[in-house]
Amino acid sequence: MAPVSPARAASPAAKRALSPATPRGSASTTSTTASPTCADSTSERASPTPKRVRVAAPTAAPAAATAAEVTGEAAQIYDRQIRLWGHAAQARMRSARVAVLGGSSRGLAAEAVKAMALAGVGKLVIVDPANVTPTASAANFFVAKEGGERAAEVVAAGARVLNPLVNVEARTDVDVTRVATEAEREQVRAVLASVDVAVLCDVPVPVAITINTMARQLGVKTLFAAVWGFNAVLMADLLEHTFLHESSESSADKDGDPIVTRHRITLAFPPLTEALAYSLATKLPPRQLKKSVTPTLLSFLAVIAYMREHDGRHPDLAKETDRDAVRAATAAQAKQHGVAVPEVDATALERLFRGSTLELAPVCAVAGNLLAQEVLKTVQGKQRPLSNLMIYTTAGGAGNVWNLGVVDTASVTVGE
Amino acid sequence: MDRHAPSRALLGTQLFAQVENTRVLMVGAGGIGCELLKNLAMLGFGHIELVDLDTIDVTNLNRQFLFQRQHVSQSKAHVARESALRFNRNITIISHHGNIKDPQFDLAWFKSFNLVFNALDNLDARRHVNLMCVAGKVPLIDAGTAGYSGQSTIIQPGVTECYDCHPKPTPKTFPVCTIRSTPSAPIHCIVWAKNFMFPQLFGEDEDEGDANLVNDTTNAKQVQELVREAQALRELKRSAGLPGFAERVFVKIYRHDIERLLSMEGLWQMRQKPVPLDVEALVAAANELRDPLADETAHCRVRTIEETTKVFLQSTAALAKRYAASGPQSFDKDDDAAMAFVSAAANLRCHVYHIALKSFFEIKSMAGNIVPIVATTNGVVAGLMVLHALQVLEGRVLETTTDLLTAPPAAQHLVSRPNQVLARDKLFPPVSSCAVCARAYVQVAVDTASTTLGDLLEAIVDAFSVLPVDNVTVLEGARMLYDPDFDDNLGRTLADLNVPSHHAFLLVDAYDQDDQLVQPLSVYIQKSGKKGVEILGNVPQLWTKPAPPKVQDAPIAGGDELDDEVVMAVDDDDEDIIMTESSAAGNETGHVGRTRR
């Protein structure tokens, strides 16, 4: 394993979560197989000096096949995606446990659960005591299809139909939004301790921050996402996260295979609270800073700050008091990031955040699948994860990412 | 409470009413299509028609979530409709299990929709839908995905670029001598196994290929050898299904053919010589082995030469038996015996030519042109498609804004950059030289049995004063029907000329006159029971502009340029035979890249 800086959290669960390249139940990690998709990070050893790795078939067959093999019907069902991320990544997903906390009535959670179930995440725990809301069927297709009382159970039932190979559990006895008493906290902690990744869907921002703090202590990674009307936000705290980065160059070797360089990179994520207190001015030169810290970013950070001070409530920008509060928060954010306060038009701001408590099905589709993709990357330990704030706005037409304090702590070139 | 209350509140009453009253067509009910249909149904699009010719395969189930195990081999369109109706019972969904190029899906039918969605996996169909939408002036949302890449874009005919405004990547080709005599990469051996050896042994008998080969004078000797080699193979094929056939093929192609090639010294002056297989020893060793394919976990590693020989012999015998019993076979990546044959034949050839061997898993990807797909990419792209559709309904295509928080509507594509996951691409106006959207389109109703080309041309030049009859050409696809110097067809009926009554666009192009260019015109032939020629709808105004620059003739879209197989094609330039490998294959992709950087 590559040398990494000391983990922020050191419980056994933390160590497990930090080592995505060592799947549970994988007996052998020794084989060197023929293909870039079959050979995977389970089989590489770190090499001391950077070198180019030609990913091509060895002429002699290796003695043993990897234990991470996916066979039979599963191999057929997952064929097209295994051709993208490889057998080892598929096997790591199979042994991953993910909790989806909150928002079970809404489209975001439905989309994310669907994508994770289809991909073959080993265990999904849907945690939400809430009943299905009257308008749930506007964006949650599981609700629209199945009906039923408890949203978590409806979503879990739907997910089981989509992929019987996945173990899906509904927990309606635990409420992540209630962590006032020690008994309540203990319940939430028990759920968090049983998984590798906690996915917080559409929970209020203060709740996300509280759960993130608890999850960190248990060595559990946090992904928080929310759909606010036409917009979506995603924040990640993957603790100390190691992943395999493959970059293929356009040039090809003599066999016509692209030349692939592989690095094992370790990132250290700050907790969500620290990320929100981070100043981009500490990292970016003035010119880049001006380009990076957009009015959209500042507006979202201001709304998040407002929510933290108002029990997670969305500001009502039609009201002057809320508008003033958000304007003040925008100015504070501009100061925090060392940029001038942007001249954001009040009606434009109101239009951007209109209907923030509501959800629109296609926005849920975009955000839920981006969220699921981040979970899959996280449990596979492949590809650079989204670090660590993403804002998607329909009006702006882009999903931009800002790095609020995530640092690369190690990078090693790995061979075949 | 009304389930659509949140959507109505967000979109506004007017836009939401438009959604409810919009007639949309979606072409393709696969990876993108399933996600798209869900989004359209959830949002409450009132009338949705979908077309897909495909049936459900088990490898679809990881992403095409409207289908489950029990649906395998049923119609995608019909099952998708059933599943999606359960999301929303208050809408109309009509499913068509058929090819979008079928006659029933004519221009009038396309024009009956307010919006069309392309959720297609191949270039040809995507271009056909684009052509019909441009001809019918129906807004099109086009999307594609491959792996983690994907994009959605708005095609508003006459306003934005169309799908054909930019040339698509040309298929990969290999010189025939590389494939047949001097392979140097695994793909050469795979193409040889799949496109030469498989059809030679188990396909239709054909001779044309050799006739073309003889014309090549540069490598006369080599070509003669290849012809002889193919003839020997045809003779051998007569014993297909008889005992020892597989062994005879094995000896021929891995020893005798290689030895014959070795006798051509010139070929090997700059290359490493191939080494014929020790056929007797390998056959003997293979006979001792059990079926190597039984161990599925070994699909990801390279099998030994003995194992590969065993796979070759047993798959050849199985395919020969099938050929003898039920006639010519064609390659299908999902046919286990065919795939086993191609993987083994290719690897044995790689071994002979000192090329690195590939695993079964990899060879299947290459031979089947399999494009890796994940559900999440399709999910994001299908969400963007619906957001783009809302932009079109709102009439906000190419709108500009000065607002700091918004950007003009645009195409979008998925990226993996540290600072971005979804990037915007500006929409551009049509490319003036585009062979599809630079043309004017007119629809005429004719009785093809009684209307002559002359009748039609007369009606056209009557309607378009800038088109003088003695100065135009008429083509159907690449076929010349009329030219001032070629008027033989004027008296023949369209039926007699084999002009199909649906999807036939006659290209009427004026020659340059008085240094003036006239907009090229496409005439869509609509079948009619009535005698005579009737121009349907408004007659478009053809633009004229000073020449030059000269507008080049380009092939019409929707033709038969490509299929998703590797094909033998004749390259006009040097009459050399080229093995062509189409890139338009696989699943949700076709291809992705029409985005600008």
Interface residues (C-beta under 8 A of the other chain):
Chain A: S31 T33 A34 S35 T37 C38 A56 A57 P58 T59 A60 A61 P62 A65 T66 E69 T71 G72 E73 A75 Q76 I77 Y78 D79 R80 Q81 R83 L84 W85 H87 G107 E111 K114 A115 L118 A119 G120 P134 T135 S137 A138 A139 F141 A144 K145 V161 L162 N163 P164 G229 F230 K254 D255 G256 S292 P295 T296 S299 P342 E343 V344 D345 A348 L349 R351 L352 R354 G355 L358 E359 L360 A361 P362 V363 C364 A365 V366 G368 N369 L370 A372 Q373 L376 Q383 R384 L386 S387 M390 Y392 T393 T394 A395 G396 G397 A398 G399 N400 V401 W402 N403
Chain B: M1 D2 R3 H4 A5 P6 S7 A9 L10 L11 E35 K38 N39 M42 L43 V58 T59 L61 N62 R63 F65 Q68 R69 R86 F87 N88 G147 Y148 S184 A185 P186 I187 D295 E296 T297 A298 C300 R301 V302 R303 T304 I355 A356 L357 K358 S359 F361 E362 S365 I370 V371 P372 I373 V374 A375 T376 T377 N378 G379 V380 A382 G383 L384 M385 V386 L387 L390 D403 L404 L405 T406 A407 P408 P409 A410 Q412 S416 R417 P418 N419 Q420 V421 L422 A423 R424 N587
